[in-house]
Amino acid sequence: MKKSILLIALIVFVFTSCSIYQSIVNVSRLKFKLGIVNDVRLANISLDGKTKLADFSPMDALKLTSSLTKGSLPISFVLNIDVKNPNDGTGGYTSTNASIVSLPYRLFVDEKEILTGDISSPVTIPGTGEATIIPLSINFDIVKNLQDRGFQSVLNLALNIAGTGNGSSRLAVYTKPTVSTVLGNISYPGELKIVDKEFRDK
C-alpha cells in the first residue's frame, strides 16, 4: 500500500514538474518588437499627412513656433508593441495562451531615457503564432526632455516619430515583463530591448 502511494506521489511530482517546466519554457518564448506609431500630435496639432513645415497651416505653424519660444512643445502618440506567442502547438511545444500582467517600460528617444510607464490591465497573447498589439499612450515635452534643439530639429524628430519624416526616430523600449503561469506571476530575469527591426525575446 505504501509503495503504491509513493509511486502515485512520484508520478504526480514528475507530471507536475514537467508541466511547470513547460510553462516556464513557453513564457520565455514570447517575442516583442515595436509596431507602428499612431495619432502623433505636436502641441495638439495632428501630424497626419505632414512631411515638412510647409504642410502646416499658417496658424498651426505660428502655434508651434510660439510654443517653442515659450520653452515647451508637448508631443503625444500611441506606440504599439507587437507581441508574438509562438506556442501554437507546433515544433513540440504545447499550444498555450500567455497573459502579460505587467509590462513596466522605459522609453528612449535618440538614446536618451524620456519616461517610464506600465500597462493598466493584463493582456492575453493567444498561442496562435500571430502578433498581438499592446498600445502604449506616450506623452512628453520635446523641449524639456531633449534640450539644445532648434525648431527644425524638433520638427524633424516629431515627423520621424510619426513615420513621415526623412530619418529615423530611434525609438527604443526597455521592459521587464511579468507573465501569469501555473506557478503564479513570473518576471523576466532581465530587461528586454524592444526595437522596430525584429522580434526579440531577450
Secondary structure as the mmCIF struct_conf table of DSSP 4:
data_model
#
loop_
_struct_conf.conf_type_id
_struct_conf.id
_struct_conf.beg_label_comp_id
_struct_conf.beg_label_asym_id
_struct_conf.beg_label_seq_id
_struct_conf.end_label_comp_id
_struct_conf.end_label_asym_id
_struct_conf.end_label_seq_id
HELX_RH_AL_P HELX_RH_AL_P1 LYS A 2 SER A 28
TURN_TY1_P TURN_TY1_P1 ARG A 29 ARG A 29
STRN STRN1 LYS A 31 LEU A 42
TURN_TY1_P TURN_TY1_P2 ALA A 43 ASN A 44
STRN STRN2 ILE A 45 SER A 46
TURN_TY1_P TURN_TY1_P3 ASP A 48 GLY A 49
BEND BEND1 LYS A 52 LYS A 52
HELX_RH_3T_P HELX_RH_3T_P1 LEU A 53 ASP A 55
BEND BEND2 PHE A 56 PHE A 56
HELX_RH_AL_P HELX_RH_AL_P2 PRO A 58 THR A 69
TURN_TY1_P TURN_TY1_P4 LYS A 70 GLY A 71
STRN STRN3 PRO A 74 LYS A 84
BEND BEND3 ASP A 88 GLY A 89
TURN_TY1_P TURN_TY1_P5 GLY A 91 GLY A 92
STRN STRN4 ALA A 98 SER A 102
STRN STRN5 TYR A 105 VAL A 109
TURN_TY1_P TURN_TY1_P6 ASP A 110 GLU A 111
STRN STRN6 LYS A 112 GLY A 117
BEND BEND4 SER A 120 SER A 121
STRN STRN7 VAL A 123 ILE A 125
TURN_TY1_P TURN_TY1_P7 GLY A 127 THR A 128
BEND BEND5 GLY A 129 GLU A 130
STRN STRN8 ALA A 131 ASP A 141
HELX_RH_AL_P HELX_RH_AL_P3 ILE A 142 ASN A 145
BEND BEND6 LEU A 146 LEU A 146
BEND BEND7 ASP A 148 ASP A 148
HELX_RH_AL_P HELX_RH_AL_P4 PHE A 151 ALA A 162
TURN_TY1_P TURN_TY1_P8 GLY A 163 GLY A 163
BEND BEND8 GLY A 165 GLY A 167
STRN STRN9 LEU A 171 THR A 175
STRN STRN10 THR A 178 THR A 181
TURN_TY1_P TURN_TY1_P9 VAL A 182 LEU A 183
STRN STRN11 GLY A 184 SER A 187
BEND BEND9 PRO A 189 GLY A 190
STRN STRN12 LEU A 192 ILE A 194
BEND BEND10 ASP A 196 GLU A 198
STRN STRN13 ARG A 200 ARG A 200
#
